[in-house]
Amino acid sequence: MTILVTGATGNIGRKVVDQLLTRGATDVRALTTDPERAALPEGVEVARGWLRRPHTLPAALRGVDRMYLAPTPDTVDEVLAAARDAGVRHVVDLSGEPESWWGSVTRAVEASGIAWTHLWPGDFFENALTWAPQVRAARTVREPWPHAASAPIAMDDIAAVAATALLDEGSHVHRAHSLTGPETLRRTALVERIAAALGEPVGFVEVPRDEAVAVLEPVMGADAVWYVDAVLGGFAEHAREATPIVEELTGKPGTTFAAWAVENVDAFR
Ligand SMILES: NC(=O)c1ccc[n+]([C@@H]2O[C@H](COP(=O)([O-])OP(=O)(O)OC[C@H]3O[C@@H](n4cnc5c(N)ncnc54)[C@H](OP(=O)(O)O)[C@@H]3O)[C@@H](O)[C@H]2O)c1
């Protein structure tokens, strides 16, 4: 009854490993290209491989019953074929609505014939870390749309839902969980919470779209254009409403952004 966690040193996969162990899972296998560097917790079996190199997967998938699937749209079909051949019965995937950027993962999983649970998060708390350099340097956040809003979620809460679905597959099979944090928050409200964690004012400075891209480029590279236009522009047009889904699925209330900001305040100092 082995559970394979792919992307197991990634932002979310690593947290899925921890959440499985917290819930008492004993047969956890973690996929990494570099077992030595991975520094995975004791008790976790480490397998060498990478989703973007599907030929590395058959050995890692041997004896696997369930898996957490990190998103690699370009190779997802081969990955799922290997999983099916290995006898995997349930895939919990990080993906998105069929029409979204990550929709190809959703469609491939549904076409695979393997039972599935989709995790569809929107904005992550951790995306606020892209503000860290400007908050550290000038105690400001420069963006075009102060009233743009989202219902961001902690990556740890996504991982908690993933672990719950992997361990209690019965009630999660063939369900798509649209995941949000517990509050809908404007960009200005996020900045206020970071300021409160710092105990110092942080200004929100409304700037034209091109300047926002230029500010983020050193942090995000070429993705800055996509992030400002598609992601922030999307929040400005349509705010996703917060729901209590994390508590409903895990029994524990979703982390608030204020609590996350306190825990991660050193990144902004
Ligand atoms: N709806 C949504 O918003 C949504 C939905 C789906 C996905 N996403 C995005 O998915 C991402 C998930 O990120 P994640 O960090 O959890 O996992 P990830 O980026 O999918 O996986 C990262 C892991 O892949 C492995 N890897 C091996 N070779 C690599 C290479 N050459 N380059 C990069 N990685 C390599 C690394 O592990 P080893 O080095 O240990 O092998 C690394 O820890 C997030 O950035 C999120 O934005 C968003």
PDBQT file of the ligand as one rigid body, heavy atoms in Angstrom, charges set to zero:
ROOT
HETATM    1  N1  LIG A 301      -4.098  26.181  -9.685  1.00  0.00    +0.000 N 
HETATM    2  C1  LIG A 301      -2.832  26.576  -9.455  1.00  0.00    +0.000 C 
HETATM    3  O1  LIG A 301      -2.541  27.682  -9.046  1.00  0.00    +0.000 OA
HETATM    4  C2  LIG A 301      -1.757  25.619  -9.713  1.00  0.00    +0.000 A 
HETATM    5  C3  LIG A 301      -2.108  24.370 -10.083  1.00  0.00    +0.000 A 
HETATM    6  C4  LIG A 301      -1.124  23.477 -10.325  1.00  0.00    +0.000 A 
HETATM    7  C5  LIG A 301       0.174  23.852 -10.214  1.00  0.00    +0.000 A 
HETATM    8  N2  LIG A 301       0.518  25.086  -9.835  1.00  0.00    +0.000 N 
HETATM    9  C6  LIG A 301       1.967  25.417  -9.730  1.00  0.00    +0.000 C 
HETATM   10  O2  LIG A 301       2.662  24.220  -9.550  1.00  0.00    +0.000 OA
HETATM   11  C7  LIG A 301       3.843  24.456  -8.873  1.00  0.00    +0.000 C 
HETATM   12  C8  LIG A 301       4.119  23.333  -7.913  1.00  0.00    +0.000 C 
HETATM   13  O3  LIG A 301       5.370  23.568  -7.409  1.00  0.00    +0.000 OA
HETATM   14  P1  LIG A 301       6.143  22.591  -6.491  1.00  0.00    +0.000 P 
HETATM   15  O4  LIG A 301       7.362  23.316  -6.098  1.00  0.00    +0.000 OA
HETATM   16  O5  LIG A 301       5.248  22.055  -5.446  1.00  0.00    +0.000 OA
HETATM   17  O6  LIG A 301       6.510  21.358  -7.368  1.00  0.00    +0.000 OA
HETATM   18  P2  LIG A 301       7.160  21.198  -8.780  1.00  0.00    +0.000 P 
HETATM   19  O7  LIG A 301       7.711  22.484  -9.271  1.00  0.00    +0.000 OA
HETATM   20  O8  LIG A 301       6.158  20.534  -9.613  1.00  0.00    +0.000 OA
HETATM   21  O9  LIG A 301       8.321  20.158  -8.493  1.00  0.00    +0.000 OA
HETATM   22  C9  LIG A 301       9.567  20.601  -8.176  1.00  0.00    +0.000 C 
HETATM   23  C10 LIG A 301      10.478  19.399  -8.012  1.00  0.00    +0.000 C 
HETATM   24  O10 LIG A 301      10.804  18.808  -9.264  1.00  0.00    +0.000 OA
HETATM   25  C11 LIG A 301      12.123  18.291  -9.191  1.00  0.00    +0.000 C 
HETATM   26  N3  LIG A 301      13.034  18.556 -10.297  1.00  0.00    +0.000 N 
HETATM   27  C12 LIG A 301      13.881  17.682 -10.817  1.00  0.00    +0.000 A 
HETATM   28  N4  LIG A 301      14.604  18.213 -11.785  1.00  0.00    +0.000 NA
HETATM   29  C13 LIG A 301      14.230  19.494 -11.885  1.00  0.00    +0.000 A 
HETATM   30  C14 LIG A 301      14.615  20.575 -12.701  1.00  0.00    +0.000 A 
HETATM   31  N5  LIG A 301      15.544  20.459 -13.657  1.00  0.00    +0.000 N 
HETATM   32  N6  LIG A 301      14.006  21.774 -12.499  1.00  0.00    +0.000 NA
HETATM   33  C15 LIG A 301      13.057  21.919 -11.572  1.00  0.00    +0.000 A 
HETATM   34  N7  LIG A 301      12.624  20.924 -10.771  1.00  0.00    +0.000 NA
HETATM   35  C16 LIG A 301      13.213  19.719 -10.925  1.00  0.00    +0.000 A 
HETATM   36  C17 LIG A 301      12.768  18.911  -7.970  1.00  0.00    +0.000 C 
HETATM   37  O11 LIG A 301      12.979  17.855  -7.058  1.00  0.00    +0.000 OA
HETATM   38  P3  LIG A 301      14.388  17.096  -6.986  1.00  0.00    +0.000 P 
HETATM   39  O12 LIG A 301      15.483  18.066  -7.271  1.00  0.00    +0.000 OA
HETATM   40  O13 LIG A 301      14.405  16.603  -5.577  1.00  0.00    +0.000 OA
HETATM   41  O14 LIG A 301      14.286  16.013  -7.971  1.00  0.00    +0.000 OA
HETATM   42  C18 LIG A 301      11.747  19.888  -7.426  1.00  0.00    +0.000 C 
HETATM   43  O15 LIG A 301      11.681  19.877  -6.023  1.00  0.00    +0.000 OA
HETATM   44  C19 LIG A 301       3.689  25.758  -8.168  1.00  0.00    +0.000 C 
HETATM   45  O16 LIG A 301       4.682  26.605  -8.590  1.00  0.00    +0.000 OA
HETATM   46  C20 LIG A 301       2.324  26.267  -8.595  1.00  0.00    +0.000 C 
HETATM   47  O17 LIG A 301       2.412  27.602  -8.959  1.00  0.00    +0.000 OA
HETATM   48  C21 LIG A 301      -0.445  25.982  -9.599  1.00  0.00    +0.000 A 
ENDROOT
TORSDOF 0
